[in-house]
Amino acid sequence: MTPLALPAANLIEIVILSFLYGIYLSSLGIAAHIELTTESGRRWKRLSEIRKLIIVVSVLLLVNSTIDLVVVVMGGMKTLTEGPAVAFDLSVRYQTLIKTFCVVFQTLIGDGILMYRCWVLYDESKIVGSAAILLWLTNFGFTIRAMVILSQAKVELILSIIIQPWMRSFWSVTIAVNMLATSLIVMRIWVVERETRRLRCNFDSSQGTGQTILGRAMRNLVESGAIYTCASIFTLGSYAAQSNVLYIASAVEIHSVGIAFNLIILRCARSGGEKGTSTVPTHSIDFGGMSTQAAANTAFSGDDAEKNVTRTDRESPAPTPIDKQAASV
């Protein structure tokens, strides 16, 4: 089969990147409305009501993906008009450096927020935290080395052979982190959801069937994680094949992070709007210091507010409805 030519790869990359950027902006606009306005949508939230971690991550993802789009369009247009030989031109080389950094930086942000959620959900476990920091720093080291190689690229340098081991390692660790962290988060929520269902059955057997809000939370996390993981596998495969398809894979990868992040916020709000009306009187379900409400909250946002919820649940044993706890997602 004829390999994909560089000009064709650049053109397809620009088209796909622009299309996905539009989808990302649409989801970001809706997510921003959810995060910055009250549930009724009639007023802006006060500063103390805003989940600041969500806002900071959203801004970083937006700025980074916008820079990537601008650089890709500039470099792609130059390659299309002047031919593949311009790829090692100094200006295009630095555009390639910036583009590569944008993709891996977006991935590092996604990995970081995912590992932070997992760490908070497991009651700030030292084991989970240490493993998360080690894996993130490992990928950060791969990123630094790859950037150094790209910055020193010359025409006579076989760039693909030298950078291959570092980028393959980076994407392999990213895939492993995403699958492991998502599995741990889903397992934690599943334990809480199972106990919630059991208590419901004890109170009223008719309430033991059907999908709960925590069940929808698990499904949403799995679906969003699958988007991110598949994009990372696509990118890793492109590096392994040493194909120009890598340009297309990077376009999918950089926006899979932002879109998956926004989808969790959107589906969280939707699940909250569909909460049931059950009023089963019971205490918060606690697993190692993590209550039902804290588990649901942390799975989606990972903000400092979730840690405060956990402390509040410990100090206040007053009974609350199960559905109200889960709907606090």
Summary of the structure (lengths in Angstrom):
residues: 329
radius of gyration: 22.3
end to end distance: 49.4
largest distance: 73.9
contacts: 1053
relative contact order: 0.13
helix: 79%
strand: 3%
